[in-house]
Structures are given as structure tokens and as C-alpha cells.
Amino acid sequence: MNGASREALASARERFNALTDSTSVDAATLAEELAAVTALLDREVSLRRVLTDPAQPGEARAELAGRLLGGQVGGSTLDLVTGMVRARWSRSRDLPDALEELAYSADLVAAQRDGRLDDVEDELFRFGRIIAGSGELRRALTDRNAAVSAKTDLLRTLLGGRANPVTERLVIRLVAQPRGRSLEAGLDALSKLAAARRDRMVAVVTSAVPLSDGQRQRLGAALAKLYGRQIHLNLDVDPAVLGGVQVRIGDEVINGTIAERLDEAGRRMAG
């Protein structure tokens, strides 16, 4: 997001954080209601444009949202949404995008309150690896001609009882409401949101064999010192790396694998 939308989203995040700091707010319900408002604005394009029309006073837009949603969502959700509608948005599409982010964040708050945020982060990462390794499953979950109910039933069969309920809700919502985004991109965005709950960065660590607890702790400490903030490690095993580890943080890759050194030696010999 750019310009006015960036500022509006920053303000919405502040209000959201202040709201969810109170344990009296049911984070799971907040997530469900924000997701419902997101879906409404995706379906009703004309409404979305009216609620973000810069030619209309912000208070008038907020009053319209209040009339439409009053009695349909709780007070906390209504206050948050009307505050966002009062703000100025660069594009009408930015408002439901921001609402979706807050819906996902609310579910992550629920996991954090239960002390299960780390579990959710790890489960999202592992599910992403499963998708990457199974073209058949990916096709089943992204088939535009398949019924949403069939996709959600499949996910409940795969995740029910095996993953945290928050993970299940997040993945089901992502598959049921992709909003023009690939499944992989959606999972990556969720992983980053989960890390941001504790102001952490996410490092994808690939090694030839599983790292020991001691190795994970030493690597995490070294990366935290290097980047000046806490790093969450998503661990993957790939025998093709031969040895050492590859660490990817955002677009940056730290490669210490034997395979990379062999490739480099081969390039020097060829040169």
C-alpha cells in the first residue's frame, strides 16, 4: 500500500493492538467478523467504493457502515471497521486488504494468548512444505471449479485433530477466500504476520539432516545477533544440500552448504 492507504493501515493496526491488548475482547470472534466484512466488501464492489469515496466526508461513510453492520457484528468489530472507513484510502481495494490482515492477526492473537503461537507458525510452514511436495493436493485445493465445501472438508480431514484449531481456521479461510492470491503466497503472508506478532523475522533453514536442539539454539542466537532482532527458524531437510545449512531471510540467502561450495569450485574451474 502507498500514500494514504499506508497511513490508514498503520492507524488501524494501532487501534487493533489497543483493542486486542484487552483480554475481554474475544479474538477468535473478532477474526471471524472481520473476515465476514472482508468477504462482503469483496462481493459488493459498489459498497466498497462508497465506503472509500474521498468525495464523501469520513463521518458520513462511518455512519453508513454503522447502519449496515450494526446488529450483524459485535461492538469491537464495529468500532474498528467504522474507524477504518473514516480514514482515507488510496484505492478502494486497500480497505478489504487491510481488513483481511487484521482478521488473520486476530486469530494469531488468539493463538498467542493460549501460548500456541510458535505451534501455529511451525504448522503453517509444514503445511506449506506439504503443498510444495504434492501437486495433486495443491490442485485439489486451488481448483476454481471445485466447490468450496469440498475443499474445506478436505482440509478438515487433513488438519482436524492434527493441527492447532487456529492453524485450521487460517488455512481454511485462505483456501476458501484466496482473493486472487496463490496458496503459497497466502501461506507466506500468514507466516510473516505470525512472526510480526513478536517483532520477529522468519528464517527458512535448509539442512541435509535435522539440526539438533543445540544447533538450532546456536544458529538462532547467531542470526539474532547478526540482524539485531529475534529470529524464528522454520526448519526444512533436503539431502541435496549435502552438508551445512542454507538460511533464507526474506530475499537474502546465507549459503553454507557443501553443494554450494562444490558448485563454486566447478565455476572457478570452468572459468
C-alpha angles and dihedrals in degrees: 000000000000139000115341094009092056090053092045092051092048090053091047091052090052092051091045092052092048090049097048093045084078112080088207088077113087101228095194092053090046089053093050094049095046089050090051091052089048091053091047093054091046090055098040104054094170091054091049090053093049092050091052099037106132090202090068122073114257093235091055090052091049091050090052091050090048092053093048098045102031109118091012098077135024125269095257093053092045093051091049095047096045090049090054092047090054089058125086117253126197092215130018089231091062093070097063089040089057092045090052092052091052091047091055091043091054091056089049089052088055090053092046092052089054092049090244102110093109090052092052092049092051093045093051090051093048092048089052090054091049090053091048090053099045118059091177093057092045091052091049092052097043100039105127091203094055120094116256089229090058091052094048091047089053091050093048089052091050099041106023110115091357101072136040112275089241091056090050092050093047095050094044091051091047092052095041093047107029092159093205094309128121118248091242093051091049093051091048091051091050091050091053092048090051091051091048090059086079097026090254133148121226121233120192105211119196119190136167092240132017114282119240121241090256093051091049092051094048093047092047091050093048093050092046089053092047096049099031095234140073115284125208112211120219104194125211130174122217119165089201091077088067095204144345121039139281116213122196119189111176106308094339120098125196105194121193099153127130089231090059092049091050090050090050091050089050091051091051092049091048090049 
